[in-house]
Amino acid sequence: MDREELNEWIRTGPVRITMNSGDQIEIFHREMVTVSSMSAVVLVKSEDGRYRHHVLPLVAMSKVEQLEPST
C-alpha cells in the first residue's frame, strides 16, 4: 500500500483497514486520518469516549476494503 493509493480509497468513501496483526480500523470521515509516506494516523474513539491516535504503518496493512456508505 502506498500513500496515493490509500488516500484514493479514503476519498471514495468509508473504508476498513485490516492490519497484518488482524486488527481492523474503520475510517468513516476523511477528517479523521492523516496519511504520510510511511503511515496513517487515525483518530479512533476509545471505550471511555475519548479520541486517541492510532499509528498504522503502510507496510503492515494487509487489506483495505470499501464499506457501504451510511444512510
N, C-alpha and C positions, 0 to 999 in steps of 0.2 A: 504494500500500500504506500502510495506517495501522497504528498500534501495536496496536489491539484486534484487527484482522484477522490480523496476523502472530502475535500471541500465541495466537489461536484455532487457527491452523494448527499451531503448535508443540505446543500442548496435546493435539491429537488424534493425535500420533504423529510418527515421524521425517519430516523434510522436506528437500528440496533447494531452495536458493535460487539462482537464476541472476541475475547482475547484468547491467547494460547492456553491460559490457565483455566478457561471455561467461564470466567466472569463475563457478565453481559451488562452493557450500559446502553440505555435508550436516550437518544437525543431528540427532543421534540421541537426545540426552538434554536435557531442559528445563534441567537444571543448568548446561549449557554455554553458555547465552545469556542476555543481559540486553537487553531492548527498551525504548528510550525513545521519546519522541515524534518524534525526528529520525533515530535509527539503532539498529541492533542490534550488540551487541558479542559476538562468538563466540570461544570458546577452540577453537583448531584445533591438532592435533598436527602438528608440522613433521617434516621428514625426519630431523632429529637426535634425535627423540623428545621434544623439549620442547614444552610448550604455549605458544602465542602468541595474543595478542588480534588479531582482525581486526574492523575497524570497517566496517559495511555501512550506508551511508546508505539510508533507506527509499525516497527518491525515485529511487534508482539501481537498484532491484530491478525486473527485467523479468518474472520468473516465480517462483512458488512452487508446488512440486508435492509431493504426498504420496508417501512411499516405502513399500514393503512392510515391515511390521514384521519384524525378525529373529526367528527361532525358535530 
